[in-house]
Amino acid sequence: MSANKNKPAERKKSPGHILSYIGVYLAVFASALGIALFMWGEYKNDNISHIVKGETSWAAESKPAYSTPKETKQETPENSQATPIATTEKPSQTTPEYTITTTEKPSQTTPEYTITTTTTPKPDLPETLLQQRHEMYKDNIVIVGDSIASGFALCGYIPIKNSYAKGNIATWNIHDYTFKCGGRQMDITDAIAYLQPAYIYMSMGMNDVNMISEEEFVASYQKEIENFLKVSPRSNIVVASITPITLGNKFTSQWVILAYNEALHKMVNSLKLDNVKFFDAYSLLCDPLTLGLNPDYAAEDGIHIFKPGFNKLLNGVLHIYDTMPYTDKCKAAMKEYLKGTSKN
C-alpha cells in the first residue's frame, strides 16, 4: 500500500462551516469593540466632567499639589469685588474737598469784614464828650453815593443838604450826574472842593456789580477817593462796603457782592492812610446764618434798606470816625455844633 492510503481521509470543509467560523470571529470582535467603545465613552465623560469643573483629569488626580493655584483662582472674585469698593471710596475722597471749598469761602471773607467793625478802639474820652462828637458827626457827614446811600437823608438821619447821593449812581458813571451846591449844579469833585467837609461817607457798588469787573470797580473807586483827597486833603473819608441783598434775590448773588467787597477792602487798606477807612456795612446788615440782608432791615425789593438799617449803619460808622484824625476842620465843626446846642 502507498503512504497516502495510511492517512485518514481529510474532511472537506463545507461553506456552512466557514460561515460559522466567520460569525464567531465577528461576534468576538463586536464584543471587544463594544467593550472598547464603552470604556472610551466612560473615559471621555469623566474627562468632560473635569473640564466643566475647570480641571483636567491629571489635575484632579494630583489635586492636593495644585490646591494653591486653585485657591488663587477662588480669590479672584474677592479681588474683583474690591474694585467697586475703590470706586465707591472715590466720592468720599472728593466730597470733603467740595465741602471745604464752600464752607471756607464765608470763613475767608467774613472775618476780614468783621474785624473792621468789631475791633474799633474806643477813644479815651468822657462819655458825654463822645456823645457830643457823635451828634456833631451826624450834622457834618457828607454822604456820596447811590440810592441806598440817599436813604440816610430820606430817613432823617442827616440833613438833606449833606446828601450827594442819587439813584443809579455807580463808580463808573458818577460824573454823569451833577449836584446842587453853593447855589448851582456841580460835579461831585467840585462839590467836595467847595464844601471841604470834615467827614465824607462813600457808599457805591450796587450799580457796579452787574456792569464792571472787580478790578474796574476798585480802580474807579480808588480814583474817586484820590480826587476827593486832592481837593479836600483834610477830610476823613469812610468807604462803606456794598450792602447785602435778601437771600434768593435775583439781582445778583451774595458771593458776587462779597467778592467786590473783599477787593474794595484790600484797596482801601493798601492806601495806608489814617484819614481813609473801610467800613463793613455788609456785616452789620446781613443775617449771620444766610449772609443775606436781614429781613428786619430790608425794603420790599430786597435790595434797598429800611429805616432801622440806616440807624444801625450810622451808629456803626460813628465809631469809625472816632478812630480817625481829629483835625482843625473837625474841631471847627465841633465848635459850631456846641454853639448851636447852647442856643437851643
GUNU-895856 format. One record per atom (N, C-alpha, C): residue in one letter; x, y, z. Coordinates in steps of 0.02 Angstrom, whole numbers, plus 32768, in hexadecimal, padded with zeros to 4 digits. Layout:
aXYZ;...
***
This chain:
m802A7FC58000;m800080008000;m802C803E8000;s801280717FE5;s803780AF7FE2;s802D80D68022;a8056810B802C;a805281348069;a80118159806E;n7FF6816A8036;n7FB781908037;n7F7E8167804F;k7F8581298049;k7F4F80FE805F;k7F4B80F980AA;n7F87810180CD;n7F8880FC8116;n7F6B813A8138;k7F6A81748118;k7F5081B28134;k7F0581AF8137;p7EEB81CC8170;p7EA181CE8173;p7E8781FF813F;a7E5281F0812C;a7E34821B80F7;a7E21825E8115;e7E36829680F4;e7E2782DA810A;e7DE082EE80FC;r7DC583118131;r7D8083288127;r7D80836680FC;k7D57836880D3;k7D4F83A380AA;k7D2283D480CC;k7D3C841480D3;k7D16844880F5;k7CE2846480C6;s7CA7846080E1;s7C6F847880B8;s7C6784C480C1;p7C4784E58094;p7C39852E809A;p7C14853F80DA;g7BEE851380F5;g7BC985218132;g7BF88529816D;h7C2B84FC816E;h7C5B850081A4;h7C81854281A2;i7C9485558167;i7CBB85948160;i7C9285CF8179;l7C5485D28169;l7C298609817E;l7C21860B81CA;s7C2085D081EB;s7C1985CE8234;s7C5685EA8256;y7C9085D78239;y7CCE85F48255;y7CCF863F8250;i7CBD86568216;i7CBD869F820B;i7C8D86C1823C;g7C5486A2824A;g7C2386BF8279;g7C4086C482BF;v7C66868E82D3;v7C85868F8315;v7CB786C8831A;y7CE186CC82E7;y7D13870282E7;y7CF2874782EB;l7CBE874F82C5;l7C9C879182C5;l7C7D879F8308;a7C62876B8329;a7C438776836B;a7C77878A839E;v7CB18767839B;v7CE7877883CA;v7CFF87BF83BD;f7D0787D0837D;f7D1E8813836B;f7CEC88498381;a7CAD883B8378;a7C79886A838B;a7C78887583D6;s7C82883D83FB;s7C8388448444;s7CBE886E845B;a7CF7885E843B;a7D338885844D;a7D2B88CE843C;l7D0D88D98401;l7D03891E83EC;l7CD189428419;g7C9D891F842F;g7C6C893D845C;g7C8B8950849F;i7CB6891E84B7;i7CD7892C84F7;i7D04896984F0;a7D29896B84B7;a7D5789A484AC;a7D3189E584A7;l7CF989E68483;l7CD28A24847C;l7CB48A3984BF;f7C9E8A0684E7;f7C828A178528;f7CB68A388554;m7CF28A1A8554;m7D278A35857D;m7D3B8A7B8565;w7D3D8A858524;w7D4E8AC78508;w7D1A8AFB851C;g7CDB8AE48519;g7CA68B12852D;g7CAB8B278575;e7CBA8AF585A1;e7CC28B0585E7;e7CFC8B3585F2;y7D338B2785CE;y7D6D8B5285D5;y7D5E8B9985BF;k7D3B8B9C8587;k7D2B8BDE856B;k7CFC8C058598;n7CC88BE385B3;n7C998C0585E0;n7CBC8C1D861F;d7CE98BF38638;d7D0D8C068674;d7D398C438668;n7D588C43862D;n7D848C7C861C;n7D5B8CBB8613;i7D218CB685F3;i7CF78CF085E8;i7CDF8D0D8629;s7CCD8CE18659;s7CB58CF9869A;s7CEB8D2186BD;h7D298D0B86B6;h7D5F8D3086D5;h7D6C8D7286B2;i7D638D738672;i7D6C8DB2864C;i7D378DE48660;v7CF98DCC8669;v7CC38DF8867F;v7CD38E1586C3;k7CF28DEC86EE;k7D048E048730;k7D418E31872F;g7D608E3986F4;g7D998E6686EF;g7DDB8E4286FC;e7DDD8DFE86F5;e7E1C8DDA8701;e7E218D9F86D2;t7E5C8D8986C2;t7E668D4E8699;t7E698D1186C5;s7E698CD886A6;s7E698C9A86CE;s7EAA8C9586F6;w7EE08CAA86D8;w7F1F8CA686FE;w7F228CD98736;a7F018D10872A;a7EFF8D418760;a7ED48D298798;a7E9E8D038787;a7E728CE887BA;a7E958CB487E3;e7EBE8C8B87C2;e7EE28C5787E6;e7F178C768814;s7F368CAC87FE;s7F6A8CCB8827;s7F528D0B8847;k7F128D0C885B;k7EF18D478876;k7F168D6688B1;p7F2E8D4088E2;p7F518D60891A;p7F8D8D898904;a7FB18D7088D1;a7FEC8D9488BB;a7FDA8DD6889A;y7F9D8DDD887E;y7F888E19885B;y7F528E3F8880;s7F4B8E3188C0;s7F178E5388E7;s7F268E9E88EC;t7F668EB188F0;t7F778EF788F7;t7F628F2188BA;p7F728F09887B;p7F5A8F2F8842;p7F0E8F358841;k7EEC8EFE8854;k7EA38F018852;k7E898F328885;e7EA88F3588C1;e7E938F6588F3;e7E9D8FAD88DA;t7ED38FB788B4;t7EDF8FF98898;t7EA7900D8869;k7E8F8FDB8842;k7E578FE98815;k7E198FFB883D;q7E0F8FD88874;q7DD48FE6889C;q7DD7902B88BC;e7E13904788C6;e7E1A908988E3;e7E0D90C188B0;t7E0F90AF8870;t7E0690E1883C;t7DC491068841;p7D8B90E2884E;p7D4D91088856;p7D51913A888F;e7D75912988C5;e7D7B915888FC;e7DA1919688E6;n7DD5918B88BD;n7DFA91C488A4;n7DD091EE8875;s7DA691CC884E;s7D7B91F28820;s7D4692178846;q7D3391FF8882;q7D03922388AB;q7D24925F88CC;a7D67925D88D3;a7D89929588F2;a7D8A92D388C5;t7D8392C78883;t7D8393008855;t7D49932F8861;p7D0A93168868;p7CD493458878;p7CE0936B88B9;i7D00934B88EA;i7D0D936D8929;i7D3B93A9891C;a7D6C939E88F0;a7D9993D588E1;a7D74940E88BE;t7D4593FC8892;t7D219431886E;t7CEF9454889B;t7CD3942F88CA;t7CA3945088F7;t7CC7947C8929;e7D06946C8937;e7D2C94968965;e7D4094D88945;k7D4294D98901;k7D59951588DF;k7D2E955288EF;p7CEA954B88EC;p7CC2958688FF;p7CD1959D8946;s7CDD956D8973;s7CEA958389B8;s7D2C95A889BD;q7D58959E898B;q7D9695C4898C;q7D8C96098970;t7D5D9610893E;t7D539651891F;t7D20967B8944;t7CEF965B8963;t7CBB96828984;t7CD596B289B9;p7D04969E89E5;p7D1D96CF8A15;p7D3E970B89F4;e7D5E96FE89B8;e7D7D97378996;e7D4A976C8983;y7D1197568968;y7CDD97868957;y7CBF97A58995;t7CB8977D89C8;t7C9C97988A06;t7CCA97CE8A23;i7D0B97C08A22;i7D3B97F18A3C;i7D3998318A13;t7D33982989D1;t7D33986589A6;t7CF7989189B5;t7CBB987489BC;t7C80989D89C6;t7C7D98BA8A0C;t7C9798958A3D;t7C9398B18A81;t7CCA98E18A90;e7D0298DC8A6B;e7D3999098A79;e7D2D994E8A5C;k7D0299508A29;k7CFA99928A0A;k7CE099C78A3B;p7CA899B98A60;p7C9499EB8A91;p7CC999F88AC6;s7CED99BF8ADB;s7D1D99C88B10;s7D5999F18AFA;q7D6699F38AB7;q7D9D9A1B8A9F;q7D8B9A658A9B;t7D4B9A728A89;t7D389AB88A7E;t7D1A9AD78ABC;t7CF09AB28AE0;t7CCD9ACF8B19;t7CFC9AEA8B4F;p7D329AC58B63;p7D5C9AE18B97;p7D7A9B258B84;e7D8C9B2F8B44;e7DAA9B6E8B30;e7D799BA78B3F;y7D3A9B9E8B2B;y7D089BD38B35;y7CF89BDB8B80;t7CF39BA28BA2;t7CE29BA48BE9;t7D169BC98C11;i7D559BBD8C03;i7D8B9BDE8C28;i7D869C2A8C21;t7D739C408BE5;t7D709C888BD9;t7D3F9CAA8C07;t7D079C8A8C16;t7CD39CAC8C3C;t7CD49C9B8C86;t7CEF9C628C99;t7CE99C4D8CDF;t7D279C5E8D09;t7D5F9C6C8CE8;t7D9B9C7A8D0E;t7DAD9CC58D0E;t7D7B9CEE8CFE;t7D879D368CFE;t7D969D4D8D45;p7DD19D698D51;p7DE09D808D95;p7DB69DBD8DA9;k7DA29DBD8DE7;k7D7B9DF58E00;k7DAA9E2C8E19;p7DA09E6A8E03;p7DCD9EA08E18;p7DC79EAD8E63;d7DFE9EC38E7F;d7E009ED08EC7;d7DE29F158ED5;l7D9F9F178ED2;l7D7B9F568EDC;l7D429F4C8F0D;p7D309F7E8F32;p7CF49F798F5C;p7CB79F688F31;e7C8A9F428F4D;e7C4F9F2C8F27;e7C279F668F0D;t7C219F9B8F34;t7BFA9FD58F1E;t7C199FF58EE0;l7C5B9FFD8EE1;l7C7EA01B8EA8;l7C799FEE8E6B;l7C7C9FAD8E77;l7C769F7C8E3F;l7C319F828E1F;q7BFD9F888E47;q7BBA9F908E2C;q7BB39FD18E05;q7BD4A0048E1D;q7BD2A0448DF9;q7BF4A03E8DB5;r7C2BA01B8DB5;r7C4EA0108D75;r7C219FEB8D44;h7C009FB88D5C;h7BD59F918D30;h7B9D9FBC8D13;e7B829FE78D3B;e7B4EA0148D20;e7B6CA0458CEE;m7BA9A05B8CFB;m7BCCA0878CCC;m7BD9A0648C8A;y7BECA0248C8E;y7BF89FFE8C50;y7BB99FFE8C25;k7B809FF18C45;k7B419FED8C1F;k7B32A02E8BFB;d7B43A0658C1A;d7B35A0A68BFB;d7B66A0B78BC3;n7BA0A0958BC2;n7BD5A0A98B93;n7BE8A0758B5F;i7BCEA0388B65;i7BDEA0058B34;i7BC0A0188AF0;v7BE9A0158ABC;v7BD1A01D8A78;v7BCD9FD78A59;i7B919FC38A45;i7B869F818A29;i7B8C9F8489DD;v7BB79F5A89C1;v7BC09F568979;v7BB19F0F8963;g7B839F088934;g7B749EC4891D;g7B359EBC88F6;d7B199E8088F9;d7AE09E6C88D0;d7A9E9E7388F7;s7A6A9E5388DD;s7A289E5988FC;s7A269E3C8943;i7A4E9E09894F;i7A529DED8993;i7A6F9E2189C2;a7AA49E4389AD;a7AC39E7789D6;a7A949EB189E2;s7A679EBE89B3;s7A399EF789BB;s7A089EEC89F4;g7A029EAE8A0B;g79D39E9E8A41;g79E39EBF8A83;f7A239ECF8A8F;f7A359EF08ACE;f7A109F338AD6;a7A0D9F5A8AA1;a79EA9F9A8AA4;a799F9F908AA0;l79889F638A75;l79419F578A6D;l79219F3E8AAE;c79479F198AD6;c792E9F008B15;c793A9F328B4F;g79589F6A8B40;g79609F9F8B72;g799D9F988B9F;y79CD9F6F8B8C;y7A079F668BB8;y7A3E9F9A8BAB;i7A3E9FB88B71;i7A6D9FEF8B63;i7A46A0278B40;p7A5FA0648B3F;p7A3DA09A8B1B;p7A3BA08D8AD0;i7A03A09E8AB0;i79FCA0958A68;i7A34A0B88A42;k7A49A0F28A5A;k7A7EA1188A38;k7AC0A0F38A36;n7AC9A0C18A61;n7B08A09C8A63;n7B06A05C8A39;s7ACFA0518A15;s7AC8A01589ED;s7ADAA02289A5;y7B0EA001898D;y7B24A0058947;y7B209FBE892A;a7AE49FA4892E;a7AD69F5F8918;a7A979F5F88ED;k7A999F3788B9;k7A609F32888B;k7A5A9EEB8871;g7A1D9EDB885B;g7A119E99883E;g7A3B9E8E87FF;n7A4F9E4F87F4;n7A749E3987B9;n7ABE9E4E87B8;i7AD59E7187EB;i7B1C9E8587EB;i7B489E4887F9;a7B7F9E4687D5;a7BB29E1287DE;a7BF69E3387DB;t7C299E0E87EA;t7C6D9E2C87E7;t7C7F9E3F87A0;w7C649E1B8770;w7C789E27872A;w7C509E5F8708;n7C189E758728;n7BEE9EA88707;n7BDF9EE58732;i7C009EEB876C;i7BEE9F20879B;i7BF79F66877D;h7C249F6C874E;h7C309FAE8731;h7BFD9FBF86F9;d7BCF9F9086EE;d7B979F9F86C0;d7B609FC786E4;y7B679FCD8726;y7B349FEF874F;y7B51A030876C;t7B24A05E877A;t7B38A09C879D;t7B0EA0A387DD;f7B27A0CC880A;f7B07A0D4884B;f7B03A11F885B;k7ACDA131887B;k7AC3A177888D;k7AEFA18788C9;c7B1BA1B888C0;c7B4AA1CB88F5;c7B5FA21388EA;g7B5CA23B891F;g7B70A2828918;g7B43A2A888E9;g7B05A29488E4;g7AD5A2B788B9;g7AD7A2A48870;r7AFDA271885E;r7AFFA25D8818;r7B0EA2118813;q7B08A1F687D7;q7B16A1AF87CC;q7B60A1A487C2;m7B7AA17287E4;m7BC2A16487E1;m7BCFA11987D8;d7C08A10B87BB;d7C23A0C787BA;d7C35A0B48802;i7C35A0758812;i7C40A0608857;i7C84A0758872;t7CB8A0738848;t7CFAA0888860;t7CFBA0D3886E;d7CDAA0F98844;d7CD6A142884F;d7CAFA151888F;a7C7BA129889C;a7C53A13388D9;a7C7DA1268917;i7CA6A0F18916;i7CD1A0E2894F;i7D05A1198958;a7D1FA1338921;a7D4FA16A8926;a7D2FA1A88944;y7CF1A1B48934;y7CCEA1EE894E;y7CBDA1E68999;l7CA7A1AA89AB;l7C90A19D89EF;l7CCAA1958A21;q7D00A1768A0B;q7D37A1648A39;q7D1BA1428A78;p7CF7A10C8A6F;p7CD6A0EC8AA9;p7D08A0CB8AD8;a7CF8A0CC8B18;a7D22A0AA8B4A;a7D1AA05F8B43;y7CDEA0488B30;y7CD0A0008B2C;y7CAA9FF08AEC;i7CC29FBD8AC9;i7CA29FA58A8B;i7C929F5B8A94;y7C569F488A7F;y7C429F028A80;y7C339EEE8A37;m7C5A9EC08A1C;m7C519EAA89D6;m7C319E6589D5;s7BFB9E5F89AF;s7BD79E1F89AC;s7BBE9E148965;m7BE49DED893F;m7BD29DDB88FA;m7BE39D9288ED;g7BC89D7788B8;g7BDA9D3388A5;g7BA19D08888D;m7B659D1388A7;m7B2D9CE88893;m7B1F9CEF8847;n7B2D9D2A882C;n7B239D3487E4;n7B629D2587BC;d7B959D0C87DE;d7BD39CF987BC;d7BD89CAD87B2;v7BBD9C8687E1;v7BCA9C3E87E1;v7BB39C1B87A2;n7B7F9C358782;n7B679C158744;n7B809C388705;m7BAB9C69870D;m7BC19C9186D4;m7C0C9C8D86C6;i7C349C8C86FA;i7C7D9C8C86F1;i7C9D9C57871D;s7CDB9C46870E;s7CFE9C138734;s7D159C2E8778;e7D2B9C0087A2;e7D459C1487E4;e7D809C4487DC;e7DAC9C3487AC;e7DE79C5D87A2;e7DD49CA4878B;e7DA49CA8875E;e7D8D9CE98746;e7D6A9D10877E;f7D439CEC87A6;f7D209D0A87DE;f7D529D298810;v7D849D038822;v7DB69D1B8852;v7DDD9D558835;a7DEF9D5187F6;a7E179D8687D7;a7DEF9DC787D3;s7DB09DC387C0;s7D879E0087BB;s7D789E1D8800;y7D6E9DF28832;y7D619E098876;y7DA09E2D8892;q7DD99E0E8887;q7E179E2D889F;q7E229E71887F;k7E129E778840;k7E1A9EB7881D;k7DEF9EED883E;e7DB19EDB8851;e7D859F0D8871;e7DA09F2188B6;i7DB99EF088DC;i7DD79F00891D;i7E119F308915;e7E3C9F2288E5;e7E769F4D88D9;e7E619F9288C2;n7E2C9F958899;n7E129FD78883;n7DFBA00088BF;f7DD89FE088ED;f7DBFA0048928;f7DFAA01D8953;l7E2D9FF3895B;l7E66A0068984;l7E8EA03F8965;k7E8FA0428924;k7EB2A0788902;k7E92A0BC8910;v7E50A0BD8910;v7E2DA0FD8918;v7E1BA10B8961;s7E1BA0D6898B;s7E0BA0DF89D2;s7E35A0AF89FC;p7E76A0BC8A02;p7EA4A08C8A22;p7E99A0818A6C;r7E75A0AD8A8E;r7E6AA0A58AD6;r7E2AA07F8AE6;s7E06A06C8AB4;s7DC7A0478AC0;s7DD6A0008AD8;n7DAE9FE98B08;n7DAF9FA38B1D;n7D7C9F7D8AF4;i7D949F4C8ACE;i7D699F278A9F;i7D5E9EE08AB7;v7D1F9ECE8ABE;v7D0D9E888ACC;v7CF09E6A8A8C;v7D0B9E328A78;v7CF59E0E8A3C;v7CCE9DD18A52;a7C8D9DD28A45;a7C619D9B8A5C;a7C5F9D638A29;s7C5B9D268A42;s7C539CED8A15;s7C0D9CEE89F7;i7C049CC789C2;i7BC29CBF89A4;i7B979C9989D6;t7B599CAF89DE;t7B2C9C8F8A0E;t7B0F9C4F89F1;p7AF99C208A1B;p7ADF9BE08A02;p7A9A9BE889E3;i7A849BB489C0;i7A409BB089A6;i7A209B7289C6;t79DE9B6E89C2;t79BB9B3689E2;t79CD9AF489C0;l79C99ABF89E7;l79D99A7D89CF;l79AC9A6A8994;g79CA9A52895E;g79A49A3E8923;g79939A7688F4;n79A89AB38904;n799B9AEC88D8;n79BD9AE28895;k79999AF0885E;k79B39AE3881B;k79E09B1B8801;f79E69B518827;f7A0F9B89880E;f7A579B748803;t7A739B528833;t7AB79B35882E;t7ABD9B028866;s7AF89AE6886F;s7B019AB588A5;s7B299AD588DE;q7B209AB88919;q7B469AD18953;q7B919AC98949;w7BA49A928926;w7BEB9A86891C;w7C0B9ABB88F0;v7BE59AD488C0;v7BFF9B098895;v7C0B9B4888BF;i7BD99B5A88E8;i7BE09B958912;i7C1B9B8D8941;l7C229B538960;l7C5A9B48898E;l7C9D9B4C896B;a7CA09B34892D;a7CDF9B388908;a7CF29B8188F9;y7CC19BA888E6;y7CCE9BEF88D9;y7CE19C13891A;n7CC19C018950;n7CD29C208991;n7D189C0E89A7;e7D2B9BD0899C;e7D6F9BBB89B0;e7DA39BE28988;a7D969BEA8947;a7DC59C11891D;a7DC89C5A8934;l7D8E9C768946;l7D8B9CBB895D;l7DB19CC3899F;h7DA69C9389CB;h7DC89C948A0C;h7E149C958A04;k7E2D9C6989D9;k7E759C6589CD;k7E909CA689B0;m7E6A9CC38982;m7E809D018963;m7E869D398997;v7E529D4189C1;v7E539D7589F4;v7E8D9D6B8A24;n7E989D2D8A39;n7ED09D1F8A67;n7F149D2D8A46;s7F179D218A04;s7F569D2C89E1;s7F699D7689DE;l7F399DA389E6;l7F479DEA89E5;l7F709E008A23;k7F659DDC8A59;k7F899DE98A98;k7F849E338AAE;l7F469E4B8AAE;l7F3A9E908AC1;l7F109E928B01;d7F239EBA8B31;d7EFE9EBF8B70;d7EB99EDE8B66;n7EB29F068B32;n7E729F288B29;n7E479F078AF2;v7E579EC98AE0;v7E2D9EA18AB3;v7E249E5C8AD2;k7DE79E4B8AE4;k7DDA9E0B8B06;k7DA29DE48AE2;f7DA99DA38AE6;f7D759D768ACB;f7D429D698B02;f7D029D688AEE;f7CCB9D5B8B1D;f7CA39D208B04;d7C9D9CED8B2D;d7C7A9CB08B19;d7C2E9CB68B24;a7C0D9CD78AF7;a7BC59CDF8AFB;a7BA29C9C8AF0;y7BC09C718AC8;y7BA29C318AB7;y7B959C078AF6;s7BC99C008B20;s7BC29BD58B5B;s7B8F9BEF8B8C;l7B879C308B90;l7B569C4D8BBF;l7B0E9C3D8BAB;l7B029C368B6B;l7ABD9C2E8B53;l7AAB9BE78B3E;c7ADB9BBA8B3A;c7ACC9B778B21;c7AB59B498B59;d7A8F9B178B45;d7A7E9AE18B73;d7ABC9AB48B78;p7AD69AA98BB4;p7B159A828BBA;p7B0F9A3A8BA3;l7AD29A1F8BA0;l7AC999DA8B8A;l7AC599D48B3E;t7AA29A028B1E;t7A9899FD8AD5;t7AC69A2C8AAE;l7AE19A5E8ACF;l7B099A938AB0;l7ADF9AC18A83;g7A9E9AB68A82;g7A719AE28A5E;g7A5E9B1E8A89;l7A409B508A69;l7A299B8B8A8E;l79F69B778AC2;n7A029B8B8AFF;n79D49B7C8B36;n798F9B988B25;p795A9B6F8B27;p79179B888B16;p79019BC48B3F;d791C9BCC8B7C;d790A9C058BA5;d79219C488B87;y79539C448B5B;y796F9C818B3D;y795E9C888AF3;a793A9C588AD7;a792F9C558A8F;a78F19C7B8A78;a78F89CA28A43;a78BE9CC08A21;a789C9C8A89F7;e78669C9C89D6;e783E9C6A89B3;e78649C48897B;d78919C6C8959;d78B59C4D8921;d78EF9C218937;g78FE9C208978;g79349BF68991;g79799C108981;i797D9C4C8964;i79BD9C6A8952;i79C99CA9897C;h79979CD28980;h799C9D1089A7;h79909D0289F1;i799D9D338A19;i799D9D2A8A62;i79649D518A83;f79479D308AB3;f79119D4E8ADB;f79319D798B12;k790A9DA78B2F;k79249DD88B5F;k794E9DBC8B97;p793B9D858BB8;p79669D6B8BEE;p79AC9D598BD7;g79B29D468B97;g79F39D358B7D;g7A229D718B7A;f7A069DAC8B67;f7A2F9DE98B65;f7A449DFE8BAB;n7A189DF48BDB;n7A2A9E048C20;n7A659DDA8C37;k7A649D998C25;k7A9B9D6D8C39;k7ADC9D808C15;l7AD79D918BD6;l7B139DA58BB0;l7B319DE58BCD;l7B079E148BDC;l7B209E558BF5;l7B439E4B8C38;n7B259E258C64;n7B449E188CA5;n7B879DF48C9D;g7B8B9DC98C6A;g7BCA9DA58C5E;g7C019DD38C43;v7BEF9DFF8C15;v7C229E298BF6;v7C3A9E5F8C26;l7C119E748C56;l7C279EA68C86;l7C659E8F8CAC;h7C679E4E8CBB;h7CA19E338CE0;h7CDF9E318CB4;i7CD59E2B8C72;i7D0F9E2E8C45;i7D2D9E758C46;y7D019EA68C44;y7D1A9EEB8C45;y7D3E9EFC8C87;d7D2B9EDA8CBC;d7D4E9EE58CFC;d7D989ED58CF8;t7DAB9EA78CCC;t7DF19E918CC7;t7E199EB98C94;m7DFA9EE88C72;m7E1C9F0D8C3C;m7E379F4F8C56;p7E649F6F8C30;p7E849FAD8C48;p7E519FE38C5B;y7E5CA0028C93;y7E31A0398CAA;y7E52A07A8C96;t7E46A08D8C58;t7E69A0C68C3A;t7E4AA1098C4F;d7E6AA13F8C38;d7E4FA1828C45;d7E09A18A8C28;k7DFEA1688BEF;k7DBCA16A8BD1;k7D89A1498BFF;c7D9CA1138C1E;c7D6FA0F08C4C;c7D62A11A8C8A;k7D96A13A8CA2;k7D8EA1658CDE;k7D60A1A08CCF;a7D68A1BC8C94;a7D3CA1F48C80;a7CF4A1DC8C7B;a7CEAA1A08C60;a7CA6A1858C5A;a7C89A1798CA0;m7CB2A1628CCF;m7C9BA1568D13;m7C88A1988D34;k7CAFA1CA8D28;k7CA2A20C8D45;k7C5FA2278D2D;e7C52A21E8CEC;e7C12A2358CD0;e7BD8A20D8CEC;y7BE3A1CD8CF6;y7BAEA1A38D12;y7B9DA1B98D59;l7BD1A1C48D82;l7BC6A1D78DC7;l7BA4A21D8DCB;k7BB7A2478D9E;k7B97A2898D9C;k7B4DA2838D8D;g7B3EA2578D5F;g7AF7A24D8D4E;g7ACFA22F8D86;t7AEDA2018DAB;t7AC8A1E18DE2;t7ABEA2128E1C;s7AEFA23E8E26;s7AE9A26F8E5D;s7AAFA2A08E50;k7AA4A2AE8E11;k7A6DA2DC8DFF;k7A2AA2BB8E0D;n7A28A27A8E02;n79EAA2568E0D;n79DDA24A8E57;
***
